[in-house]
Amino acid sequence: MKRRMVFVLVSLILALGLGAGSSLAAEIKIGVMCPLTGSWASEGQDMKQIVELLADELNAAGGLLGKQVTVVVEDDAGDPRSAALAAQRLSTKGVTAVIGTYGSSVTEASQNIYDEAGIVQVATGSTAVRLSEKGLAKFFRTSPRDDEQGKVAAKTIMDKGFKNVAILHDNTSYAKGLADETKAILDANGVKIAFFDALTPKEQDYSAILTNLKAANPDVIFFTGYYPEAGLLLRQKKEMNWLVPMLGGDATNNSDLVKIAGKEPAQGFMFLSPPLPQDLDRADAKAFLASYQAKFKAMPVSIWSVLAGDAFNVIVEAIAKTGSEDPATIASYLKEKLDKYPGLTGDISFNEKGDRIGDLYRVYEVDAAGNFVLLP
Amino acid sequence: MEQFFQQLTNGLAVGGIYALIALGYTMVYGVMKLINFAHGDLFTIGAYLGLTVLLSLGLTDHLGPLAGVLVLALMVMGLVAVVGVVLDRVAYKPLRSSPRLSAVVSALGASIFLQNTIMLIYGARFRVYPHDILPKMAVNVLGLDIPLMRIILFGTSLVLMLALYFFIQKTRLGTAIRAAAIDQGAAKLMGINVDRVIMLVFIIGPALGGAAGLMVGLYYGQVNFTMGWVYGLKAFTAAILGGIGNIPGAMVGGLLLGVIEALGAAYISVAWKDAIAFCVLILILIVRPTGLLGERVAEKV
């Protein structure tokens, strides 16, 4: 009797184990590494929402290769140390590819871990040049590079006829890099740099810096840091009754910028950015925005979370077209075969380094109603 | 020269905020010899509660801008004081007889807990105060354009600091606080209810920190759940600069830190602003290890 019970139990456990095994085989796991806590938490939460939304839609439409796609999310807290831990956790969870993350230094801390684990990584908001210069075979990014942005920034400044330029960064590797790239091009073209210095991010009072800037008397300020500081600079500049135009880098592309600055101080602020989905005349981008709005009752906060959606889409495309979940196959498909994939932020192709190619940066301006308007 | 005075007013405005927050650090340290690392988050809570009360009650619509903001400030100070007392009961009181390090670790934990609670309640995005509550005009003082709001900001922090100073120096409760700061055991023998003194400290410090949070929200317009970290660090530095445990020291330290930062930004480099402030701190600590007004720690709080 006892032996029979043991036999039943063992076969039950085996059956359950096999059942679990087969259900494991019927899903494709895709990891998302993003800042769900810390000072970039709003970016990360939006990244997670977008990838999960796209995965739900994909699963509802029958999944991928007949399997369901499971999104595994890990928090990197916007911090390199947490990112290394998140990368280690994700690489033990059987993911085929990983999306993320926001912030170049954070991505950098995770790159080698994914490379050693043989996982495809598609970064979304990491624009530092060196990330793709390391020669990692399975590293990609849907965001453009800082040197591209520097060219567009310098061209914009020269096209608008500014002669006396103030450049302000915030000492992060991203903002400093962009400031240096732009300054080098402007110097080479004989444009005068009246001011070049950094502010400390996360403070609220920038009047000391603005007083300094005003004394340098520039005819444009190029600020390469992030949107919270840009918003405060605009607001406090307006309070000083100083009407000098201001240009921002792509990290200022966030709808909260206008909330922080106020509509009137933000009006006329220009910034560089990859095109927003609402500016693309494309049915799938519009459909994405409609379903996002239906679910979250708002527009995506920034371009960077949308680039996470693009990362998800290109991974899915590669798996669907190759019929394979092998990371090496996916990576070589993305580099060699993927050509002008219609993404949510424009056409996507990758070069042999894993960088996105093509004309990416546009110039936006904030109008009187606080909307971001694409300049021709 | 004009730039010098402009930067001086910039520095004093920020320094007033630092000083208000520094008072919370210094009072808790004076009485309990504990650095309350969660104090910066009480400042953040003040900013968020101010926004919530403002938007839900519409005080400034009913009472006009000045009376509305005054009522709002009193409510926020009261609410943050309640949070401060609860914080003490939950995080510090059970550890009163434990080694001092336990309470410091508990303070760090409380800070992380409060910060993430704020994020879960209010979300990670920036929250923005209405832009049109207080007048945006600038006043011309001796050839300098100074925003009126900044003068009000500085004046308010000065009034609050002086009120606290007189409370500590001239009232019976203030005397009790000073006595408990010198020697808790002896104060108990003299019939002072030390538990009540500690509660009082956790009412006044957080109330002032909350007021600073509300002022920052009203003036700078945007609040974020991480804002307490930078302000907390600066205020902590200011408290050390002035001599931690010393109330006039916290005021002087706060104002001085603000001015050093602004002048450092003006004449050396904007990027080195914080480094300059911390270098001055280190220099002062080398020359006067107890801070600027620190020698009086043993006698007064």
Chai-1 contact restraints between the chains, C-beta under 6 A:
chainA,res_idxA,chainB,res_idxB,connection_type,confidence,min_distance_angstrom,max_distance_angstrom,comment,restraint_id
A,S39,B,T226,contact,1.0,0.0,6.0,A-B,restraint_1
A,A41,B,A124,contact,1.0,0.0,6.0,A-B,restraint_2
A,S42,B,A124,contact,1.0,0.0,6.0,A-B,restraint_3
A,S42,B,R125,contact,1.0,0.0,6.0,A-B,restraint_4
A,Q45,B,A124,contact,1.0,0.0,6.0,A-B,restraint_5
A,D197,B,S269,contact,1.0,0.0,6.0,A-B,restraint_6
A,D197,B,V270,contact,1.0,0.0,6.0,A-B,restraint_7
A,D197,B,A271,contact,1.0,0.0,6.0,A-B,restraint_8
A,A198,B,A271,contact,1.0,0.0,6.0,A-B,restraint_9
A,L199,B,V270,contact,1.0,0.0,6.0,A-B,restraint_10
A,T200,B,D274,contact,1.0,0.0,6.0,A-B,restraint_11
A,K202,B,V230,contact,1.0,0.0,6.0,A-B,restraint_12
A,Q204,B,V216,contact,1.0,0.0,6.0,A-B,restraint_13
A,Q204,B,Y220,contact,1.0,0.0,6.0,A-B,restraint_14
A,D205,B,V14,contact,1.0,0.0,6.0,A-B,restraint_15
A,S207,B,N10,contact,1.0,0.0,6.0,A-B,restraint_16
A,A208,B,Q7,contact,1.0,0.0,6.0,A-B,restraint_17
A,A208,B,N10,contact,1.0,0.0,6.0,A-B,restraint_18
A,A208,B,A262,contact,1.0,0.0,6.0,A-B,restraint_19
A,A208,B,A265,contact,1.0,0.0,6.0,A-B,restraint_20
A,I209,B,V270,contact,1.0,0.0,6.0,A-B,restraint_21
A,T211,B,Q6,contact,1.0,0.0,6.0,A-B,restraint_22
A,T211,B,Q7,contact,1.0,0.0,6.0,A-B,restraint_23
A,N212,B,A266,contact,1.0,0.0,6.0,A-B,restraint_24
A,A215,B,Q3,contact,1.0,0.0,6.0,A-B,restraint_25
A,E239,B,P147,contact,1.0,0.0,6.0,A-B,restraint_26
A,D256,B,R125,contact,1.0,0.0,6.0,A-B,restraint_27
A,D256,B,F126,contact,1.0,0.0,6.0,A-B,restraint_28
A,K259,B,V128,contact,1.0,0.0,6.0,A-B,restraint_29
A,I260,B,F126,contact,1.0,0.0,6.0,A-B,restraint_30
A,I260,B,Q222,contact,1.0,0.0,6.0,A-B,restraint_31
A,G262,B,H131,contact,1.0,0.0,6.0,A-B,restraint_32
